[in-house]
Amino acid sequence: MAEIRMYGTTWCPDCKRAKRFFGEQRVPYTFVDIDEDAEGRRIVEQANQGKRIIPTIFFPDGSILVEPSNAELAAQLGLQTQPQNAFYDLVVVGGGPAGLTAALYAAREGIETLVVERSGLGGQAGVTERLDNYPGFPEGISGGEFAERLVAQCQRFGVELLAASEVVGVGAAGQYRMVRLANGEEVCAHAVLLTPGSTYRRLEAPGEEDFIGAGVHFCATCDGPFYRGQDVLVVGGGNSAAEETLHLTKFARHVTIVTRGDALRASQVARDKVLAHRSVTVRYGTTVTAFRGKTKLERVVLRDQATGGEEEVPFAGVFVFIGLRPNTAFLEGLVELNDWGFVTTGPTLETSVPGVFAAGDARAGSTKQLVSAAGEGATAALMIRQFLERAKAVPPAVGPERDAAA
């Protein structure tokens, strides 16, 4: 795709939202901060009859969007956001590896399937710099390419895919399951699979919310290139923190990791790479207590847990990797969740509501690993097939077809 240019500021909420949308859809763009660029201010004013309205976004086809909604951005990018039909055999809520794998397994067996994803198809895997431990890719594969291949495979089998479309409710109506979209539409199905995934947790430290998108980030792949030649901070000690740190070293001058523990929790391979890198420093027993700056992040307050002492350290950007929260708020009161908000299921991955199944990161007991999510998606599809056969919603599959699908 040719270059998209976004004119805005680091403090503008609508600019932050548009940045996040492009990041989720893996769409490259150039951002011009009009607070720092006089020519950028002139271009914005010229496009808006003398008014300074942001974000103002220029597209390769010559079109311009001013303060666009996510729906307008999706339409401009040619994303399908409306279902073609009112009824499907199966509706999959969530377009990450679990949901897409389930969809292609189901569609391959003739089950008419719709996938609804609130952000970008591919889920968190799609915005991961590199996947090195997925079977069948000895040289590794970028998260973006992996997601694109999975989407193409689903399309090959006729799966209908909606991006930038949010599900706000799931319920049952007699023998049918109902899925309600944020735009007010309802889709009916014989079965529903919940694969909404999870979201990065925040530190909840003072200033964090103020600087999200203006120095505080949760995706190094999306925002790392903005920090070429600068010093950045990574918060966390697990695999995500280690892997994203290594990605950031491609851009940043130096990366500091802070973790509250006395050792990194990442895998041995990732840990060794981080500790051996000359552009990385690890500070143990350290927490972040505040983010400070004017219109964008300038300094971070770090606390030594042993002494209680605090110091302000200048960082251009901070990347937070401290765990995940299931995206299940819309399911409260609809299906059974555990104390942490994860969906509980039985041995067949069916939830407390008959005909509604769950798989992937949002399911209680899942391993939160990509290969496991794909495996759960395949398992869920086969369990759903059996459910539909018992409900006489689809003809039974013969043995050879079942074996081939596996």
C-alpha positions as CSV (number, residue, x, y, z in Angstrom):
1,M,0.0,0.0,0.0
2,A,1.3,3.5,-0.9
3,E,1.9,5.9,1.9
4,I,-0.8,7.2,4.2
5,R,0.0,10.4,5.9
6,M,-1.7,11.4,9.2
7,Y,-1.4,14.9,10.5
8,G,-2.1,15.4,14.2
9,T,-0.5,15.8,17.6
10,T,0.7,13.5,20.3
11,W,-1.9,14.7,22.8
12,C,-5.0,14.4,20.5
13,P,-7.3,11.5,21.6
14,D,-8.7,11.0,18.1
15,C,-5.2,10.8,16.7
16,K,-4.3,8.1,19.3
17,R,-7.4,6.2,18.3
18,A,-6.6,6.4,14.6
19,K,-3.0,5.3,15.3
20,R,-4.3,2.3,17.2
21,F,-6.7,1.4,14.4
22,F,-3.9,1.5,11.8
23,G,-1.7,-0.6,14.1
24,E,-4.4,-3.2,14.6
25,Q,-5.0,-3.5,10.9
26,R,-1.2,-3.6,10.2
27,V,-1.5,-0.6,7.9
28,P,1.7,1.5,7.5
29,Y,1.5,5.2,7.7
30,T,3.5,8.3,8.3
31,F,2.6,10.6,11.3
32,V,3.4,14.3,11.2
33,D,3.2,16.2,14.5
34,I,1.9,19.6,13.6
35,D,3.1,20.9,17.0
36,E,6.6,20.4,15.7
37,D,6.1,20.8,12.0
38,A,5.1,24.2,10.5
39,E,4.6,22.8,7.0
40,G,2.3,20.1,8.5
41,R,0.2,22.9,10.2
42,R,-0.1,24.7,6.9
43,I,-1.2,21.5,5.1
44,V,-3.9,20.8,7.7
45,E,-5.2,24.4,7.5
46,Q,-5.3,24.3,3.7
47,A,-7.2,21.0,3.8
48,N,-9.8,22.4,6.3
49,Q,-10.5,25.9,4.9
50,G,-8.2,27.6,7.4
51,K,-9.2,25.4,10.4
52,R,-6.8,23.3,12.4
53,I,-8.7,20.1,12.7
54,I,-6.9,16.8,13.6
55,P,-6.4,14.1,12.7
56,T,-6.4,15.0,9.0
57,I,-5.5,11.8,7.0
58,F,-4.4,11.8,3.4
59,F,-4.8,8.5,1.4
60,P,-2.9,7.3,-1.7
61,D,-6.0,7.7,-3.9
62,G,-6.2,11.4,-3.1
63,S,-9.0,11.2,-0.6
64,I,-8.9,13.0,2.8
65,L,-10.6,12.0,6.0
66,V,-10.9,14.5,8.9
67,E,-11.6,13.3,12.4
68,P,-12.8,9.9,11.0
69,S,-14.5,7.3,13.0
70,N,-13.2,3.7,13.0
71,A,-16.1,2.8,10.8
72,E,-15.0,5.5,8.3
73,L,-11.4,4.3,8.4
74,A,-12.6,0.7,7.8
75,A,-14.7,1.7,4.8
76,Q,-11.7,3.7,3.4
77,L,-9.5,0.7,3.7
78,G,-12.1,-1.5,2.0
79,L,-12.7,-3.7,5.1
80,Q,-15.9,-5.7,5.3
81,T,-17.8,-4.6,8.5
82,Q,-21.3,-5.8,7.8
83,P,-22.5,-9.4,7.6
84,Q,-23.9,-10.5,4.3
85,N,-26.5,-12.8,5.8
86,A,-28.8,-12.8,8.8
87,F,-28.2,-16.5,9.7
88,Y,-25.1,-18.8,9.8
89,D,-24.4,-22.3,11.0
90,L,-21.6,-20.8,13.2
91,V,-20.6,-17.4,14.3
92,V,-17.0,-17.0,15.7
93,V,-16.5,-14.0,18.0
94,G,-12.9,-13.1,17.6
95,G,-10.5,-13.3,14.7
96,G,-7.2,-14.4,16.3
97,P,-5.5,-17.7,15.7
98,A,-8.0,-19.7,17.7
99,G,-11.0,-18.2,15.9
100,L,-9.5,-18.3,12.4
101,T,-8.3,-21.9,12.9
102,A,-11.8,-23.0,14.1
103,A,-13.4,-21.1,11.2
104,L,-11.3,-22.8,8.5
105,Y,-11.8,-26.2,10.0
106,A,-15.6,-25.6,10.2
107,A,-15.9,-24.1,6.7
108,R,-13.8,-27.0,5.2
109,E,-16.6,-29.4,6.5
110,G,-19.3,-27.3,4.9
111,I,-20.4,-25.3,8.0
112,E,-21.3,-21.8,6.9
113,T,-19.2,-19.6,9.1
114,L,-18.9,-15.9,10.0
115,V,-16.0,-14.5,12.0
116,V,-16.4,-11.1,13.7
117,E,-13.3,-9.3,14.9
118,R,-13.4,-6.0,16.7
119,S,-9.9,-4.9,15.6
120,G,-7.5,-6.5,13.1
121,L,-7.8,-10.1,11.9
122,G,-4.9,-12.2,13.2
123,G,-5.2,-11.0,16.8
124,Q,-2.1,-10.4,18.9
125,A,-0.1,-12.8,16.7
126,G,-0.6,-10.4,13.8
127,V,1.3,-7.6,15.6
128,T,4.1,-9.8,16.9
129,E,7.5,-9.0,15.4
130,R,8.5,-12.6,14.8
131,L,7.2,-16.1,15.6
132,D,10.1,-18.5,16.1
133,N,8.4,-21.4,17.8
134,Y,5.4,-22.2,15.6
135,P,5.7,-25.7,14.1
136,G,6.6,-25.8,10.4
137,F,8.5,-22.5,10.1
138,P,12.1,-23.4,10.9
139,E,13.3,-19.9,10.0
140,G,10.5,-18.2,11.8
141,I,7.8,-16.0,10.3
142,S,6.7,-12.4,11.0
143,G,3.4,-12.1,12.8
144,G,2.0,-10.0,10.0
145,E,2.7,-12.6,7.4
146,F,1.4,-15.4,9.6
147,A,-1.9,-13.6,10.0
148,E,-2.2,-12.8,6.3
149,R,-1.6,-16.5,5.5
150,L,-4.2,-17.6,8.0
151,V,-6.8,-15.1,6.7
152,A,-6.1,-16.1,3.1
153,Q,-6.6,-19.8,4.1
154,C,-10.0,-18.9,5.7
155,Q,-11.0,-17.1,2.5
156,R,-10.1,-20.0,0.4
157,F,-12.6,-22.1,2.3
158,G,-15.3,-19.5,2.1
159,V,-15.2,-18.1,5.6
160,E,-16.9,-14.7,5.8
161,L,-14.7,-12.3,7.7
162,L,-15.7,-9.0,9.4
163,A,-12.9,-6.7,10.8
164,A,-13.4,-3.6,12.9
165,S,-16.8,-4.9,14.0
166,E,-17.6,-5.4,17.7
167,V,-19.9,-7.9,19.3
168,V,-21.7,-6.5,22.3
169,G,-24.0,-9.4,23.3
170,V,-24.5,-13.1,22.9
171,G,-27.6,-15.0,23.9
172,A,-30.0,-17.9,23.1
173,A,-33.4,-17.8,21.6
174,G,-34.9,-21.3,21.7
175,Q,-32.8,-23.5,19.5
176,Y,-30.8,-20.6,18.1
177,R,-28.0,-18.4,19.3
178,M,-28.1,-14.6,18.8
179,V,-25.1,-12.4,18.4
180,R,-25.6,-8.6,18.6
181,L,-23.2,-6.2,17.0
182,A,-22.3,-2.7,18.2
183,N,-24.1,-1.2,15.2
184,G,-27.4,-2.7,16.4
185,E,-27.5,-5.6,13.9
186,E,-28.3,-9.1,15.1
187,V,-27.0,-12.3,13.6
188,C,-28.6,-15.7,14.3
189,A,-26.7,-19.0,14.3
190,H,-27.0,-22.6,15.3
191,A,-23.7,-22.3,17.3
192,V,-21.3,-19.6,18.6
193,L,-17.6,-19.9,19.4
194,L,-16.1,-17.3,21.7
195,T,-12.5,-16.5,20.9
196,P,-12.3,-12.8,22.0
197,G,-8.7,-13.1,23.1
198,S,-7.1,-10.8,25.7
199,T,-5.7,-7.3,26.2
200,Y,-2.4,-6.1,27.6
201,R,-2.7,-5.1,31.3
202,R,-1.7,-1.6,32.4
203,L,0.3,-0.4,35.3
204,E,-2.4,2.0,36.5
205,A,0.4,4.4,37.6
206,P,-0.2,8.2,37.6
207,G,0.2,9.6,34.1
208,E,0.0,6.3,32.3
209,E,-3.4,7.0,30.8
210,D,-2.4,10.6,29.8
211,F,0.5,9.4,27.7
212,I,-0.9,6.3,26.0
213,G,0.0,6.9,22.4
214,A,2.2,9.8,23.4
215,G,5.1,7.8,24.9
216,V,3.4,4.9,26.6
217,H,2.7,1.9,24.3
218,F,1.8,-1.8,24.4
219,C,3.0,-2.9,21.0
220,A,6.7,-2.5,20.1
221,T,6.0,-3.7,16.5
222,C,3.5,-0.9,16.0
223,D,5.3,1.9,17.7
224,G,9.0,1.0,18.0
225,P,10.0,2.7,14.8
226,F,9.0,6.1,16.3
227,Y,12.0,5.8,18.7
228,R,14.9,5.6,16.4
229,G,18.1,6.6,18.2
230,Q,16.3,7.3,21.5
231,D,16.3,5.6,24.9
232,V,13.2,3.6,25.8
233,L,12.0,1.6,28.8
234,V,10.3,-1.9,28.8
235,V,8.3,-2.9,31.8
236,G,8.0,-6.7,32.5
237,G,10.1,-9.8,32.8
238,G,8.3,-12.4,30.8
239,N,8.6,-13.7,27.2
240,S,6.7,-10.8,25.7
241,A,8.9,-8.3,27.4
242,A,12.1,-10.1,26.3
243,E,11.0,-10.6,22.7
244,E,9.7,-7.0,22.3
245,T,12.9,-5.7,23.9
246,L,15.0,-7.4,21.2
247,H,12.7,-5.9,18.5
248,L,13.2,-2.4,20.0
249,T,17.0,-2.7,19.8
250,K,16.6,-2.4,16.0
251,F,15.4,1.2,16.5
252,A,16.3,2.5,19.9
253,R,19.7,3.7,21.1
254,H,19.3,1.8,24.3
255,V,16.6,-0.3,26.0
256,T,16.2,-0.6,29.8
257,I,14.1,-3.4,31.2
258,V,12.6,-3.0,34.7
259,T,11.0,-6.0,36.5
260,R,9.8,-6.3,40.1
261,G,11.4,-9.8,40.4
262,D,15.0,-10.8,40.9
263,A,15.2,-12.5,37.5
264,L,13.6,-12.5,34.1
265,R,10.8,-15.0,33.7
266,A,11.3,-15.4,29.9
267,S,12.4,-18.6,28.3
268,Q,16.1,-19.5,28.5
269,V,16.7,-18.7,24.8
270,A,15.0,-15.2,25.0
271,R,16.6,-14.5,28.4
272,D,20.1,-15.3,27.1
273,K,19.6,-13.1,24.0
274,V,18.5,-10.1,26.2
275,L,21.3,-10.4,28.7
276,A,23.9,-10.7,26.0
277,H,22.7,-7.7,24.0
278,R,25.0,-4.7,24.4
279,S,22.2,-2.2,24.0
280,V,20.0,-3.6,26.8
281,T,20.2,-3.1,30.6
282,V,18.1,-5.0,33.1
283,R,17.1,-3.5,36.5
284,Y,15.7,-6.0,38.9
285,G,13.5,-5.3,41.9
286,T,12.3,-2.1,40.3
287,T,8.8,-0.7,39.6
288,V,7.3,2.3,37.8
289,T,5.4,4.7,40.1
290,A,4.6,7.6,37.7
291,F,4.9,8.9,34.2
292,R,5.7,12.6,33.7
293,G,5.8,15.1,30.9
294,K,4.0,18.0,29.3
295,T,2.2,17.1,26.0
296,K,4.2,13.9,25.7
297,L,6.2,11.5,28.0
298,E,9.5,12.9,29.1
299,R,10.4,11.1,32.4
300,V,9.5,8.0,34.3
301,V,9.7,7.6,38.1
302,L,11.3,4.3,39.1
303,R,11.3,2.9,42.6
304,D,13.9,0.5,44.1
305,Q,11.8,-2.0,46.0
306,A,14.6,-2.9,48.4
307,T,15.4,0.7,49.6
308,G,12.1,2.5,48.7
309,G,14.2,5.1,46.9
310,E,12.8,6.8,43.8
311,E,14.5,8.5,40.9
312,E,13.2,10.3,37.7
313,V,14.8,8.9,34.6
314,P,14.4,10.4,31.1
315,F,12.9,8.0,28.5
316,A,11.4,8.9,25.1
317,G,9.0,5.9,25.2
318,V,7.8,3.2,27.5
319,F,6.5,-0.3,26.4
320,V,4.4,-2.2,29.0
321,F,4.3,-6.0,29.0
322,I,2.9,-7.2,32.3
323,G,0.3,-9.7,31.3
324,L,-3.1,-10.0,29.7
325,R,-6.8,-9.4,30.6
326,P,-9.5,-11.4,28.9
327,N,-11.7,-9.4,26.5
328,T,-14.9,-10.8,28.1
329,A,-16.6,-7.8,29.7
330,F,-19.5,-8.1,27.1
331,L,-20.1,-11.7,28.3
332,E,-20.7,-10.9,32.0
333,G,-24.1,-12.3,33.0
334,L,-24.3,-14.2,29.7
335,V,-22.0,-17.1,30.2
336,E,-20.1,-18.4,33.2
337,L,-16.8,-16.6,33.9
338,N,-14.2,-17.4,36.6
339,D,-13.0,-14.9,39.2
340,W,-10.5,-13.4,36.7
341,G,-13.0,-13.0,33.9
342,F,-12.0,-16.0,31.8
343,V,-14.7,-18.1,30.2
344,T,-15.2,-21.5,31.9
345,T,-15.9,-24.5,29.7
346,G,-16.4,-28.3,30.0
347,P,-14.4,-31.1,28.3
348,T,-15.9,-30.3,24.9
349,L,-15.1,-26.6,25.3
350,E,-18.8,-25.8,25.6
351,T,-19.7,-23.0,28.0
352,S,-22.6,-22.8,30.5
353,V,-24.9,-21.9,27.6
354,P,-25.6,-24.9,25.3
355,G,-24.4,-24.3,21.8
356,V,-21.9,-21.6,22.9
357,F,-18.3,-22.7,23.0
358,A,-15.0,-21.0,23.9
359,A,-11.3,-21.4,22.9
360,G,-8.0,-19.5,23.0
361,D,-6.6,-16.9,25.4
362,A,-10.0,-15.9,26.9
363,R,-10.8,-19.5,28.0
364,A,-10.0,-20.5,31.6
365,G,-7.2,-23.0,31.6
366,S,-5.7,-22.1,28.2
367,T,-2.0,-21.8,28.0
368,K,-1.9,-18.4,26.3
369,Q,0.4,-19.7,23.6
370,L,-0.2,-19.4,19.8
371,V,0.2,-23.0,18.9
372,S,-2.2,-24.0,21.7
373,A,-4.8,-21.4,20.6
374,A,-4.7,-22.9,17.1
375,G,-5.1,-26.3,18.5
376,E,-8.0,-25.3,20.7
377,G,-9.6,-23.7,17.7
378,A,-9.4,-26.9,15.7
379,T,-10.8,-28.9,18.7
380,A,-13.6,-26.5,19.1
381,A,-14.6,-26.8,15.5
382,L,-14.8,-30.6,15.8
383,M,-16.8,-30.3,19.0
384,I,-19.2,-27.8,17.3
385,R,-19.5,-30.2,14.3
386,Q,-20.7,-32.9,16.7
387,F,-23.1,-30.5,18.4
388,L,-24.6,-29.5,15.0
389,E,-25.0,-33.1,14.0
390,R,-26.9,-33.9,17.3
391,A,-29.1,-30.9,16.6
392,K,-29.6,-32.1,13.0
393,A,-28.4,-28.7,11.8
394,V,-25.8,-30.3,9.4
395,P,-25.6,-33.7,7.9
396,P,-23.2,-36.1,9.7
397,A,-19.7,-36.2,8.3
398,V,-18.4,-39.5,7.1
399,G,-15.2,-41.0,8.5
400,P,-12.8,-40.2,5.7
401,E,-13.9,-36.6,5.6
402,R,-13.5,-36.3,9.3
403,D,-10.0,-37.8,9.1
404,A,-9.0,-35.4,6.3
405,A,-10.3,-32.4,8.2
406,A,-8.0,-33.3,11.1
